[in-house]
Every structure is written in structure tokens, then in C-alpha cells.
Amino acid sequence: MLDTVNVGHGAVALGIGMLVGLERERKKGENEDHAAAGLRTFAITALLGYVSMLLAGAMLVGVASLGLVLMLCMHYRKHADKDPEVTSEVALLLVLILGALSFNQPELATAAGVVLTLLLALRRQLHHFVLQQLSEQELRDGLMLLTVALVVLPLTPDRFLGPYQILNPRTICTLVVLLMTVGALGHIAVRLMGPRYGLPLSAIASGFASGSATIALLAHQARQQGTTSRPYAAAAVLCNLASISQFALVLAVVDKRLLTPFIASIGLGGLVTVTYGLLLLAPWRTTSGTTAAHQSEGAFSLWTALIITLALTGIALFSAFLLQHLGHNGVSIAAFVSGLGDAHAAMASVAALVVAGRLEVADLVTPGMMALTANTLTKCVLAFSNGGYDFARYLIPAQLVILSAMWLGLLA
């Protein structure tokens, strides 16, 4: 039955075929004289997949795909003496399938079509990256990250174990993957944009997952590079933007009223973070050759990720021990100790007590700031232990100034 939905989905299929076909037509005109598939062929193939799905469903699509494969084999055999590349042939088969997919899931088909076009258009850049820029160590690191993230992590049990029922293997493994990803993102950002601008962007994004872990990793990278630590310290300072934002988000999610006592502190802390970070970053200065970071071979250090995860897990255990023995009579002390591992988790716990009516809103201020203070202390210790004096002399004063500004905001 012909209706507006069918016409719209058919237009999506035609658009996918024409998009991929345009890219192939340009390549065909440049240097692929043996390629038979161009704009018209791809557009017709996409419509063939859609019409097959419309008329008889997946069975006819399978028959059409089989027929297309036979035609491509004959064409490939005829031109076997020329360039043996089969990219266009495989793309043509995929366009047939995407045309059929447009019948039920046009959004997914469109996204896949755009990705396919990008992969085809970026052929030279991808070949140059793989053959000229990607080192063997980076390739091994990428495979290791994918193995841990896609194989080990899904198989890790998601339940609480150990003393105080606080150790979750899935959470611990997720933190390891996070740290490996942070290292890889920072490595890619430095390769693409240099340490001055690439590191801050990746650090802010990673800070939403774990500010302490991000700072520890940046400190380790700064020491490993053996050059000036200033770009890494600037990125670590700007990472606090994510921590402050997440602190506010936790309160807003639990109850919007809980934000009221902290509005001035959050605003002042964010302003000081941006100002201090930009002063360290100094974008108005021209960089000299001595400030360019030496590119390491690996994208990340697995041992560093494991050590940082072990340290944060130990802090969480210690926090649980004190919470178990102090109870709610020592909320501020418990929040401080919990904040050594994660200020946001500590804040969420105390905020839950307020919502449950066991604490007043005014009683939230001191425990919340104690959690931030403890988390600042953790960041300072991690900065010095992982980055040494050269990194810590930039970061520790910045952390203290930001914390002081947030305490000062309580007086406003």
C-alpha cells in the first residue's frame, strides 16, 4: 500500500544510495576506471533493496542479495587482471541491505549510510594513519582496550562482594577501562591538537567519570614525558570544571532545593577554575619547541590504571569501615572520609539523609564541603605521588585556591 510513510522511507533509501554513489562516482572518475558502480548503480541498488523488502520481506531481499553477489563475482572475474580492490563491490552489497533496512528502521539505515560514505571518502587519510602514523605499540594498546572493554567487562559479575559489601567487580573493571580510555583519549588529543589544547578538552570530558583518576593519570603522563608539566597541570585544573558540575548535578537530581546553599560556592569555584586554568594554559603565548611534549609510543599504561584503581578501591574500603562504625552521628567525618574516594558519592549519601528527613537542609552544607575538601586532598596527594614536584607545584596551589573560593562562597 502506497502511503506517506512508505514514500518517505523509500526516499531515505534513495538518498542513501545517491550519497554513497556520489562518493563512488568521484573515485570512479579519478582513478578507478574498472569500477562499474557509480551514482546510478548505487541509487538503483538501494531502491532494489527497499522495494524487495516492501513486496516480499526478508526472503526477497536475500534472493536479491544473492543475485547481486553473483553479478559482482562475474564482474570481479572479468576485471581480475586490474586492481583487485573490492571496496566498491562490498559497499554496493551493503547499500542493498541498507535500502531494505530503510523500510523499518530509516534512522539506523541513514546513520549507517553516512558512516559508510565517510569510510569510503577518507580512504587515503585512513591508509596514511594506519601505515605512517599508527605505531605497533599503539595498535597493541588499542586491541587491549577493546578486549578489556568488550570481552572482559561484560563477563565481570555485577554484584557487591567483600567486607561491608562495597566491592563491585563490575565497577572496579569499569574504572580500569575508564582510566585506559582516558589515557587513550589524551594520547589522541595530543597527537591531533598538541598538549596545549588537546589535553584540556579530554581532561574535562574524562573528569565527569572520575576527577581524581584523571588527575592521577595526567600527573603520570607529565612525569613520563620528561618535559614541562605546565600543559598537563592546566588540563588537570580545568578537569575540576567537571567535578564542580557533577557536584551540582548530584544535588539537583536528589532535590533541587539542596542546591540553594551551594549556588554561590559552585559559581565562584567554577569561575576560579576557569581563570586559573587559562592562566596556566596561557593561550596568548606562543609555544616554543621546548614545551612540545615528547610523544610516547603507547597510548596508555595498563599498570598505571591498575595501581590507581587499587588505590581508590582501598580508600572506598576505608571509608566504608568508618561509616560502619561512626554511623550518622559523625556525618561530617564520614563525608570527609568518603570524599577521599569520591566526593559525589559522599554527597549523594548525605543528600539522601536530608530527603529522608533525618537531616535538615542547613545540615548539608558542612558535610558537603568536607567531602569536597577530602577530595581535594586526594587530588593533591595523587598529583605529587604520580607527577612529582614539577607537576604538583602547579596543581596543588590551584586546588587550594579553588577549594578556598568554594568555602568563601558560603559567606555570600
PyMOL commands that set and color helices and strands:
alter all, ss='L'
color gray80, all
select helices_A, chain A and resi 4-30+39-56+58-78+87-101+106-121+123-133+136-155+163-165+169-207+211-225+230-238+240-254+256-281+289-291+302-339+343-355+362-409
alter helices_A, ss='H'
color red, helices_A
deselect
rebuild
show_as cartoon
